[in-house]
Structures are given as structure tokens and as C-alpha cells.
Amino acid sequence: MVSHFLVHCLSTLSKASPLKEEMMKTSPSFADAAMGRIVHSTKVLAEGGYEKIFRQTFDTVSEEQIQDSYACYLSTSAGPVMGTLYVSTAKLAFCSDNPLPYKNGDQTEWSYYKVVIPLHQLKAVNPSSSRVNQAEKYIQIISVDNHEFWYMGFLNYDNAVNILQGALQSGNLQSV
């Protein structure tokens, strides 16, 4: 089953030329990006799916349901961070696929990069693309305290935009 899944992932990646271009910009090489996605997908299968990983990674309430999840990159000052963006009935939550190093005094420590925005704290979801290369597509998410988060490298960009804009509308209804 896993080998069939890996073959499917590789064939999908080989056909998706805009995705290849995006991955080349956000990863050291296409092969590294593809391998990272395969490792990530294998981990998701081994750990019981996105719902289980979401509940283990973030604080949730029992009635909270995951609506969708997206493998993507979060743009940071240190460069793009590969991870998963979850959309639930209560929040948007991103977690990096791997822990990232940071300095704590003289020591280097490691931690997963996480972003959590409750839906009622969403201000805007803005689809965007590069003026130079229209295939480079981004989603800007702005919180009510004006923090901006830029996500990129979605396999299904249009679906991600629709789900995230729906989450924004849901959050607006919650805060009324």
C-alpha cells in the first residue's frame, strides 16, 4: 500500500510543472522537496492520519473538527519552512514538518515551528501571485492584530483559498 502511494506521489509531482518550479524555489532541490513530501506522507500514514496528528500537536476541544489540511511552506525571515497548515472549526494551525534550530544563550535548541490563529482572530485571507511569474501563488493570512503570514507551495491552491476564505467567514460569524 505504501509503495503504491509513493509511486502515485512521484507521478503526480512529475506531471505538476508549476509545482516543480515552486518547490525548486522553496527547497534546495526538487529531489529534496519531493523526498520531503514522501517522508511527510509516509509519516502521516504511520501516525494514523492528519486528524490524529492535529490533535496530538495542538490543543483542541472535543467538538473541534479538522476541515482540511495542506502540505505547504510558511515564509519566515529565515526562509521557507515546510509543514502542514490545518483548518479546523476553531482555528488555523501550522506546524513545521521538522524541528528547527534556535539559539538559547550559547546553546542550540530545537523546536517545531507553530502558528495558531483562532478563527475569530482572522482579519483577511488574500490570494496572491507573483507579478513576474503567475505560477508562483501565495496566500496571505492577516490576524486582527495585523500579523501577516505568507503560505506557498500548495498542491491544490484554489481549494486552499476557498477553504481558508470559508474559515474567515466562519470566524466573522463567531465574533458577531
C-alpha positions in Angstrom: 0.0 0.0 0.0 2.8 2.5 0.9 4.8 1.7 -2.2 1.6 2.3 -4.4 1.1 5.6 -2.5 4.8 6.6 -3.1 4.5 5.8 -6.8 1.3 7.9 -7.0 3.1 10.9 -5.2 6.1 10.7 -7.6 3.9 10.5 -10.7 1.8 13.4 -9.5 4.9 15.5 -8.9 6.4 14.7 -12.2 3.3 16.0 -14.0 2.9 19.2 -12.0 5.4 21.6 -13.6 4.2 24.8 -11.7 4.6 22.8 -8.5 8.1 21.8 -9.6 9.0 25.4 -10.1 7.6 26.4 -6.7 9.4 23.5 -4.9 12.7 24.5 -6.6 12.3 27.9 -5.0 11.4 26.7 -1.6 13.7 23.7 -1.3 17.4 23.1 -2.0 16.4 20.9 -4.9 13.4 19.3 -6.5 14.6 15.9 -5.4 14.9 17.1 -1.8 11.4 18.7 -1.9 9.9 15.5 -3.4 11.6 13.3 -0.8 10.5 15.6 2.0 6.8 15.3 0.8 7.2 11.5 0.5 8.7 11.3 4.0 5.9 13.6 5.3 3.2 11.5 3.6 4.6 8.3 5.0 4.7 9.8 8.5 1.1 10.8 8.2 0.1 7.3 7.2 2.2 5.7 10.0 0.8 8.1 12.7 -2.8 7.5 11.8 -3.7 10.4 9.6 -3.9 14.2 9.7 -6.7 14.3 12.3 -4.7 12.3 14.8 -1.5 14.4 14.2 -3.5 17.6 14.5 -4.9 16.5 17.9 -1.5 15.4 19.2 0.2 18.6 18.0 -2.3 21.3 19.1 -4.6 22.0 22.0 -8.1 21.1 20.8 -11.6 20.8 22.3 -13.6 17.7 21.8 -16.2 19.3 19.5 -13.5 20.8 17.2 -13.2 19.1 13.8 -10.5 19.3 11.2 -11.9 20.6 7.9 -8.8 20.2 5.8 -5.1 20.1 5.8 -2.5 21.3 3.3 1.2 20.5 2.9 2.8 23.9 2.2 5.5 26.3 3.1 5.4 29.2 5.6 7.5 32.1 4.6 9.8 33.2 7.5 12.7 35.7 7.9 15.0 32.6 7.9 13.4 31.2 4.7 10.5 29.0 3.8 9.6 26.3 6.4 7.9 23.1 5.1 5.0 21.9 7.1 1.2 21.4 7.3 -1.5 24.0 7.5 -4.6 22.7 9.3 -8.0 24.3 9.0 -10.4 23.3 11.8 -13.8 24.5 13.0 -11.9 26.6 15.6 -8.6 27.7 14.2 -5.9 27.8 11.6 -2.8 25.9 12.7 0.6 25.4 11.1 3.3 23.1 12.3 6.7 22.5 10.6 7.5 19.0 9.4 10.8 19.0 11.3 12.1 20.8 14.4 14.1 24.0 13.6 17.3 25.1 15.5 17.4 28.3 17.5 19.9 29.8 19.9 19.2 30.0 23.7 22.2 31.7 25.1 25.2 29.7 23.9 23.2 26.5 23.3 21.4 25.5 20.2 17.9 24.1 20.9 15.3 22.6 18.6 11.6 23.2 18.3 8.8 22.7 15.9 7.7 26.0 14.3 4.0 26.5 15.1 1.5 29.2 14.2 -2.1 29.1 15.7 -4.8 31.7 14.8 -8.3 31.2 16.3 -10.9 31.8 13.6 -12.4 34.8 15.4 -8.9 36.4 15.2 -8.7 36.2 11.4 -8.9 39.5 9.6 -8.1 38.6 6.0 -7.2 35.8 3.6 -5.7 37.2 0.4 -4.8 35.0 -2.6 -1.8 36.4 -4.4 0.7 35.6 -7.2 4.0 36.9 -8.4 3.8 39.7 -11.0 6.8 38.2 -12.7 5.6 34.5 -12.7 1.9 33.9 -12.3 2.6 30.3 -11.5 4.1 31.4 -8.1 1.0 31.6 -5.9 0.8 32.6 -2.3 -1.9 33.0 0.4 -1.5 35.9 2.8 -3.3 35.5 6.1 -3.7 38.5 8.4 -4.8 38.3 12.0 -6.8 41.1 13.8 -3.6 42.3 15.5 -2.1 42.7 11.9 0.4 39.9 12.0 0.9 38.6 8.4 1.6 35.0 7.4 2.5 34.1 3.9 1.9 30.5 2.8 3.1 29.0 -0.6 3.7 25.7 -2.4 0.1 24.3 -2.2 -0.6 21.2 -4.3 -4.3 22.4 -4.6 -4.0 26.2 -4.4 -7.6 27.0 -5.4 -9.1 24.6 -2.9 -6.9 26.0 -0.1 -8.0 29.6 -1.0 -11.7 28.5 -0.9 -11.4 26.6 2.4 -9.4 29.5 4.1 -11.8 32.1 2.9 -14.7 30.0 4.3 -12.8 29.8 7.6 -12.6 33.6 7.6 -16.3 33.9 7.1 -17.0 31.3 9.8 -14.7 33.3 12.2 -16.5 36.5 11.4 -19.8 34.8 12.3 -18.3 33.6 15.6 -17.2 37.1 16.6 -20.6 38.8 15.9 
